[in-house]
Amino acid sequence: MKTTQILIAGFGGQGILFAGKFLAYKGLTEELQVSWLPSYGPEMRGGTANCNVILSETPVGSPIVTSPDVLIAMNTPSLEKYVNTVVKGGQIYVDSSLIGAKVLRDDVDVFYIPATQIAKDEGIGSLANMIIVGHLLENHPELSFDSTDDVVEKLVPAKKAALKELNMKALTLGKNYNK
């Protein structure tokens, strides 16, 4: 595996940091070198939030992602801010339920997933983030969907055991989304 730099961005309350933590922990279970750097505004919900995740076979020198291989954009301001930072040949995952804009670049692969609407329709409204992560794991050549249940088991605390099944449902919905 080459080094994969991932930037996840959106509003606070969308699970941006949890999605990043999930991907970082998934990297650890695959014995990769990992960096996870969350960043959020002073607001608890509704402020800006982003997360830098680096997965690599070699030690990670800096936790800051300036040229992501993968961008997950959960809102329009995030897409507008980071769309041109993605490397040529990279991937952009867009929550098309919340973002009406189209990516105009033709040198990246773009995936439009109506994650918020799918989550709402499936009764898992707060897990749009994990739907997109499931789609990423299925469609990125350096990542895989294998052992996601082990990662969910480790990250979701026992007192929130019901969320384990819901997170797996969200990941599976993202993995199987085709459009």
JOSULBEL-V431850 format. One record per backbone hydrogen bond with DSSP energy under -0.5 kcal/mol. NH is the residue of the N-H (numbers start at 1). CO is the residue of the C=O. Records with the same first field share a line. If there is no record, write none. Layout:
BEGIN
NH->CO + CO
END
This chain:
BEGIN
4->55
5->3
6->4 + 53
7->70
8->51
9->72
10->49
12->47
14->11
19->15
20->16
21->17
22->18
23->19
24->20
25->21
26->22
27->23
28->24
29->25
30->26
31->28
32->27
33->56
35->54
37->52
39->50
41->48
46->12
49->10
50->39
51->8
52->37
53->6 + 51
54->35
55->4
56->33
57->1
61->59
66->64
69->5
70->5
71->91
72->7
73->71 + 93
74->9 + 72
79->75
80->76
81->77
82->78
83->79
85->82
86->82 + 83
87->68
89->107
90->87
91->69
92->109
93->71
94->92 + 111
95->73
96->94 + 113
97->113
98->95
99->95
100->98
109->90
111->92
112->110
113->94 + 111
115->113
118->114
119->115
120->116
121->117
122->118
123->120
124->119
127->124
131->127
132->128
133->129
134->130
135->131
136->132
137->133
138->134
139->135
140->136
141->139
143->140
148->145
151->147
152->148
153->149
154->150
155->151
156->152
157->155
160->157
161->158
163->160
164->161
165->161
166->162
167->163
168->164
169->165
170->166
171->167
172->168
173->169
174->170
175->171
176->172
177->173 + 174
END
